[in-house]
Structure formats: structure tokens, C-alpha cells
Amino acid sequence: MSVLWEGQTCQLGYTVLFKLVDRLSRRPNQFVTFDQLLHDVWNGDSRSPDTIRSAVRNLRQKLTDAGMNRLAAAIQGQAGRYGLILNNGD
């Protein structure tokens, strides 16, 4: 399973990172709470917020390594929530 963005491809396989980017991309420009991410990405498993932060950090790094800097930067966090914020009012 891959992310395709502006002519670039990032292979993620069927991993937590793919599930995370898939979940965030379902509602671009909206933030998703940690609880909702745990439910949707980690199937409700009890995890710490550090688990989510680590996964986001790893996802951003993989996207950056694949030349998707703009997409990596669009994954933004805010007070216990993350979102794929593609439209910053620019």
C-alpha cells in the first residue's frame, strides 16, 4: 500500500503508518482526536499519546524521504489532535 502525492510514491505496506495516513486523509482539513485515532488506527487498543506522536513522526519522515515534504508538513498536531491540513487559508 502506497501514498501517491504530486507524482511521488511512498511505499508503506499495510502498516500502522498506512492506516494513519489513510485515516487522516479521509477528512482533510479537519483534526482528529487521539481517542478517535486510537479507535480507528490501533483498533481501540490502549496506547499512550506517545505512541501516536511517534507514529506521526515516523510517517512524516517516510514521506519526507520519499520527496513528499509538503504532504509531511501538512500533517499537523494541535492539543491532542492531528489533521491533514492541506488548506491553511492560502
Secondary structure as UniProt FT lines:
FT   STRAND          2..5
FT   TURN            6..7
FT   STRAND          8..11
FT   HELIX           16..26
FT   TURN            28..29
FT   STRAND          31..33
FT   HELIX           34..41
FT   TURN            43..44
FT   HELIX           49..65
FT   TURN            66..67
FT   HELIX           69..74
FT   STRAND          75..77
FT   STRAND          81..84
//
